[in-house]
Amino acid sequence: MTTTRQVLILLIGLLPAGGFTVQAAENPGSIKVDNQHVHNWNNFANNLLVLHQQLVKQHPLIIKTKTGGYADQPEFYTEESFYHKETGKLISRVQWEKANPDRMHTIEVYVYDDKNRVIRDYSAAYLPTYRNAPTQTLINLHAYNGETHAFRSFDATGDHILDRCTGNYKGEEINILLDEDELYAELDGMRLEPYYKHCVKGLPVRAEKYRTPH
């Protein structure tokens, strides 16, 4: 099963529009910097850090720390993972640059329901350089219907970028993954399919209320 963490890694590899905005800051003559985009995505990352700080104060924790990085910078960040001591569920994970310990590199935060199921998770990631704004932001909203689990992904601008559903519907295994390109090409047709309607029942079609993480 593809997890939201794996999808996060996949999407970072794709370098969506935010990455081009970041590069524009270093090459002013190539692409015009979208200052509103920069403000919104940095604000999202900062608000996500606030949510992390709030949640880790509310629960008994197990904190795991490790060092990681990249081929040319093998010890670029220190990663802190915060787990609920009783349930073992991951509450949040934050990476900090080792050379600049107060500078956040990536962040993930998970919100659970009373059945210990993820109902929302958020993430933001900066490149190791060109820190004008995060190169990726994600808002993942989850739904559980019968034996299926679906999540719908937006970025901090509110753009719908991914639908994912796995599980079982009337004895048939369901495995749906629609990325940003496929959503526009196939979503109208998919809406008519009973298994797709079952999977995404209850998922918001807009992310405005979640662009400030809570």
ZIMONOR-V305672 format. One record per residue. N is the residue number from 1. PSI is psi in degrees with one decimal (NA if undefined). D_FIRST is the distance of its C-alpha to the first C-alpha in Angstrom with 2 decimals. Layout:
n=<N:N>
psi=<PSI:PSI>
d_first=<D_FIRST:D_FIRST>
This chain:
n=<1:2:3:4:5:6:7:8:9:10:11:12:13:14:15:16:17:18:19:20:21:22:23:24:25:26:27:28:29:30:31:32:33:34:35:36:37:38:39:40:41:42:43:44:45:46:47:48:49:50:51:52:53:54:55:56:57:58:59:60:61:62:63:64:65:66:67:68:69:70:71:72:73:74:75:76:77:78:79:80:81:82:83:84:85:86:87:88:89:90:91:92:93:94:95:96:97:98:99:100:101:102:103:104:105:106:107:108:109:110:111:112:113:114:115:116:117:118:119:120:121:122:123:124:125:126:127:128:129:130:131:132:133:134:135:136:137:138:139:140:141:142:143:144:145:146:147:148:149:150:151:152:153:154:155:156:157:158:159:160:161:162:163:164:165:166:167:168:169:170:171:172:173:174:175:176:177:178:179:180:181:182:183:184:185:186:187:188:189:190:191:192:193:194:195:196:197:198:199:200:201:202:203:204:205:206:207:208:209:210:211:212:213:214>
psi=<132.7:124.9:168.5:-29.7:-43.0:-38.2:-38.7:-48.4:-42.4:-46.0:-32.8:-39.2:-27.6:-18.7:78.1:-170.9:-33.0:-33.4:-37.4:-35.5:-40.9:-46.2:-32.4:-30.0:-29.2:-18.8:74.2:-25.8:-10.7:-52.1:135.7:132.7:129.8:96.1:-33.3:-40.4:-47.5:-46.3:-47.8:-42.7:-36.9:-38.8:-40.3:-47.1:-41.4:-41.0:-32.8:-38.0:-39.2:-45.1:-43.4:-47.4:-35.6:-45.0:-38.8:-15.6:-14.4:-9.0:150.6:138.6:153.7:124.1:126.2:134.9:139.5:166.3:142.7:179.0:-146.1:171.8:-41.7:-7.3:72.4:-20.0:54.5:-35.5:159.0:126.2:129.1:123.6:130.0:115.2:143.2:126.7:-33.6:-39.4:-19.9:3.3:141.3:122.2:-45.1:161.2:128.5:134.4:134.4:138.4:130.4:-37.1:-21.5:81.0:-19.0:3.1:115.5:137.4:-53.5:160.1:140.9:139.2:137.7:133.6:132.1:156.6:-173.4:-3.2:12.2:33.4:140.8:125.5:-24.2:141.8:150.7:153.8:156.7:144.7:133.1:153.9:158.1:-27.1:177.9:63.8:37.6:-38.1:163.1:143.1:-16.9:140.8:145.3:137.8:112.8:119.8:128.9:151.2:141.6:112.1:112.9:-120.6:20.1:151.7:123.0:151.1:148.5:131.4:138.2:161.5:179.5:-11.7:-18.4:5.3:134.0:117.6:-10.7:143.0:137.3:132.6:135.3:162.0:-148.6:132.6:112.3:44.1:-0.7:132.3:132.9:131.9:90.2:131.4:111.0:115.1:-175.4:-44.7:-42.8:-31.6:-46.3:-29.3:-33.1:-13.4:-39.3:-42.1:-40.0:-32.6:-23.8:-14.7:128.3:-36.1:-33.9:-43.5:-38.5:-46.1:-47.1:4.5:127.6:-9.4:131.8:148.1:-9.7:156.5:10.8:-47.2:-12.5:0.7:-17.2:104.2:137.8:NA>
d_first=<0.00:3.77:6.21:9.78:11.11:9.48:10.72:13.93:14.47:13.99:16.45:18.85:19.14:20.16:22.91:23.48:26.97:27.42:27.63:30.55:32.32:32.08:33.53:36.26:37.59:38.33:39.77:41.69:43.22:40.02:38.04:39.33:37.68:36.31:37.65:36.14:32.65:33.31:34.64:31.82:28.99:30.91:31.70:28.08:27.30:30.40:29.57:26.12:27.95:30.24:27.45:26.09:29.65:30.09:27.01:27.66:31.18:30.09:28.24:29.01:26.99:25.80:25.90:24.53:25.99:25.53:26.80:24.94:25.75:25.93:27.70:30.97:30.55:28.83:29.84:29.45:27.89:27.76:24.48:24.76:21.89:23.01:21.57:23.03:25.24:24.92:21.29:19.77:17.74:17.71:20.31:20.75:20.84:23.76:24.94:28.70:30.70:32.69:35.72:35.64:34.29:34.61:32.62:28.97:26.61:23.21:22.20:19.21:20.03:18.17:19.98:19.33:20.92:23.09:20.28:18.57:15.76:15.16:17.22:17.89:17.01:19.08:19.51:22.26:22.91:26.21:27.09:29.08:32.09:33.24:32.39:33.88:30.75:27.00:25.44:22.34:21.87:18.98:19.20:15.98:16.98:14.85:15.70:15.12:16.84:17.16:13.91:11.94:10.62:11.50:12.65:15.41:16.42:20.05:22.07:25.10:27.34:25.57:24.27:21.27:18.90:15.41:13.87:10.23:9.57:7.35:9.23:12.59:15.80:19.03:17.59:15.55:11.79:10.76:8.49:10.60:10.83:14.48:15.84:19.39:21.21:19.41:19.94:23.65:23.78:21.79:21.53:24.92:24.07:20.67:22.50:24.38:21.55:21.43:17.68:17.22:20.06:18.58:15.21:17.09:20.06:21.32:19.69:22.54:23.51:25.18:24.50:28.13:28.24:25.25:26.67:28.43:25.63:26.27>
